Amino acid sequence: MPVYSPDGQSYQDRVHQNGRPVDQTFGAGEHLYRRYPKQYLRDGKPVPLAFQAFSFERAAGHSVNRSKYSLPEDVLEPDCCDGNFRPEYVVLQILVSELPAEIPASSGTSYRIRPVHRPKETCYSHSEIWCNEQGDIDQPYQRPPKDVRNLFYGELARVFAKRNPLDFAAAR
């Protein structure tokens, strides 16, 4: 049963996969939603160093929901939180166009950043922010080196620093 989102068949139709195919077409104006612990908000804004808590996993990128198939509050729903209730979180939003396209590594290579649709049965909008050296959707995810991860977090901090603190209020 949804906690934040409206209950009913429209919720089930929107949030669950319901046999829908993967959709790798992301528009520049599409929002990506991410859970973020309220405890790390300072003066109403995300703390840059706390982004490291969302480190790139060995086999997957940052988990997000995409606005094409969800509402911001859906990212806090048990259906999209592996069955967990997340009242201690807020929802951060970033446009696809605000993601850095490429981040150079100190080794001389570059990592290309892109969203990838990775739906789950109970969370169709689930996606991940992926990177690899080729930037090709057909290439596997590569965990970036620490210098690239730090530059990525710095870019997120720059984007969120421009936002109004009310943008990070708890989902309604």
C-alpha positions as CSV (number, residue, x, y, z in Angstrom):
1,M,0.0,0.0,0.0
2,P,1.5,3.4,-1.0
3,V,2.5,5.7,1.8
4,Y,3.0,9.0,0.0
5,S,1.5,8.5,-3.5
6,P,-2.2,8.3,-4.1
7,D,-3.5,4.7,-3.7
8,G,-5.4,2.8,-6.3
9,Q,-5.2,1.3,-9.7
10,S,-3.6,4.4,-11.2
11,Y,-0.7,4.0,-8.8
12,Q,-0.3,0.3,-9.6
13,D,-0.4,1.1,-13.3
14,R,2.2,3.9,-13.0
15,V,4.6,2.3,-10.6
16,H,4.7,-1.4,-11.4
17,Q,6.3,-2.7,-14.6
18,N,3.1,-4.5,-15.8
19,G,4.9,-6.0,-18.8
20,R,6.2,-2.7,-20.2
21,P,9.5,-2.8,-22.1
22,V,12.7,-1.1,-21.1
23,D,12.9,2.5,-22.4
24,Q,16.4,3.9,-22.9
25,T,15.2,7.2,-24.4
26,F,15.8,10.0,-21.8
27,G,14.9,13.6,-22.6
28,A,17.2,16.4,-21.6
29,G,14.3,17.9,-19.6
30,E,13.5,14.7,-17.8
31,H,14.0,14.7,-14.0
32,L,15.8,12.0,-12.1
33,Y,14.7,11.5,-8.5
34,R,16.9,10.2,-5.7
35,R,16.3,9.5,-2.0
36,Y,18.5,11.6,0.4
37,P,18.6,11.4,4.2
38,K,17.0,14.5,5.9
39,Q,19.7,14.4,8.5
40,Y,22.3,15.6,5.9
41,L,20.4,18.7,4.9
42,R,22.1,21.9,6.2
43,D,20.2,25.2,5.9
44,G,17.7,23.2,3.8
45,K,20.2,22.0,1.2
46,P,22.1,18.7,0.6
47,V,25.6,18.6,2.1
48,P,28.2,17.9,-0.7
49,L,30.3,15.5,1.4
50,A,27.2,13.4,2.1
51,F,26.9,12.5,-1.6
52,Q,29.7,10.1,-1.0
53,A,27.3,8.0,1.0
54,F,25.8,7.1,-2.4
55,S,29.1,5.7,-3.7
56,F,29.1,4.0,-7.1
57,E,28.6,0.3,-6.5
58,R,30.9,-2.3,-8.1
59,A,28.1,-3.5,-10.4
60,A,25.7,-0.6,-10.7
61,G,25.4,3.2,-10.7
62,H,23.4,5.5,-8.6
63,S,19.8,4.3,-8.2
64,V,17.2,6.9,-9.3
65,N,13.6,7.0,-10.5
66,R,12.7,8.8,-13.8
67,S,10.0,11.4,-14.0
68,K,8.7,10.0,-17.3
69,Y,7.2,7.1,-15.3
70,S,6.9,8.3,-11.7
71,L,6.1,11.1,-9.3
72,P,8.9,12.4,-7.0
73,E,7.3,10.8,-3.9
74,D,7.3,7.3,-5.6
75,V,11.0,7.1,-4.8
76,L,10.0,6.9,-1.1
77,E,7.4,4.2,-1.6
78,P,8.1,0.6,-0.4
79,D,7.5,-0.6,-3.9
80,C,10.6,1.4,-5.0
81,C,12.5,1.0,-1.8
82,D,12.9,-2.8,-1.7
83,G,9.9,-3.0,0.6
84,N,11.2,-0.4,3.1
85,F,9.3,2.7,4.4
86,R,11.6,5.8,4.2
87,P,10.1,8.7,6.2
88,E,13.6,9.9,7.1
89,Y,14.3,10.8,3.5
90,V,13.6,13.7,1.1
91,V,13.6,13.6,-2.7
92,L,16.4,15.3,-4.7
93,Q,15.7,16.1,-8.4
94,I,18.2,16.6,-11.1
95,L,17.6,17.1,-14.8
96,V,19.2,14.6,-17.2
97,S,20.8,17.7,-18.9
98,E,22.4,18.6,-15.6
99,L,24.4,15.4,-15.4
100,P,28.0,15.8,-16.5
101,A,28.3,14.2,-19.9
102,E,32.0,13.2,-19.4
103,I,34.4,13.4,-16.5
104,P,38.2,13.1,-17.1
105,A,40.2,10.8,-14.9
106,S,43.8,11.5,-13.8
107,S,44.9,8.5,-15.8
108,G,44.1,10.4,-19.0
109,T,40.9,8.4,-19.8
110,S,37.4,9.9,-19.5
111,Y,34.2,8.4,-18.1
112,R,31.0,9.1,-19.9
113,I,27.9,9.5,-17.7
114,R,24.4,8.6,-18.7
115,P,21.1,7.4,-17.2
116,V,20.1,3.8,-18.0
117,H,16.6,2.4,-17.5
118,R,16.7,-0.6,-15.2
119,P,13.1,-1.4,-14.3
120,K,12.1,-3.6,-11.5
121,E,8.8,-5.5,-11.3
122,T,7.4,-3.2,-8.6
123,C,9.3,-0.1,-9.7
124,Y,9.1,0.5,-13.5
125,S,10.8,3.9,-13.3
126,H,13.9,2.5,-11.6
127,S,17.0,3.7,-13.4
128,E,20.7,4.1,-12.7
129,I,23.3,6.7,-13.4
130,W,25.9,4.7,-15.3
131,C,29.4,5.4,-16.5
132,N,32.0,3.7,-18.6
133,E,34.8,4.8,-20.8
134,Q,33.0,4.2,-24.1
135,G,29.7,5.9,-23.1
136,D,27.9,3.2,-25.1
137,I,24.6,1.9,-23.6
138,D,25.5,-1.6,-24.8
139,Q,28.8,-1.5,-22.8
140,P,28.8,-2.7,-19.2
141,Y,28.9,-0.3,-16.3
142,Q,32.4,0.5,-15.0
143,R,33.0,1.7,-11.5
144,P,34.9,5.0,-11.9
145,P,38.1,5.7,-10.0
146,K,37.9,7.8,-6.9
147,D,39.0,11.1,-8.7
148,V,36.1,10.7,-11.2
149,R,33.6,9.9,-8.3
150,N,34.8,13.0,-6.5
151,L,34.3,15.2,-9.6
152,F,30.9,13.7,-10.1
153,Y,29.9,14.6,-6.5
154,G,31.3,18.1,-6.9
155,E,29.1,18.6,-10.0
156,L,26.0,17.4,-8.0
157,A,26.9,19.9,-5.3
158,R,27.2,22.7,-7.8
159,V,23.8,21.9,-9.3
160,F,22.1,21.6,-5.9
161,A,23.7,24.8,-4.5
162,K,21.7,26.8,-7.1
163,R,18.4,25.4,-5.9
164,N,16.0,26.9,-3.4
165,P,16.0,25.0,-0.1
166,L,12.2,24.4,-0.5
167,D,13.1,22.2,-3.5
168,F,14.3,19.6,-1.0
169,A,11.3,19.5,1.2
170,A,9.8,16.0,2.0
171,A,7.5,14.6,-0.6
172,R,4.0,15.8,-0.2
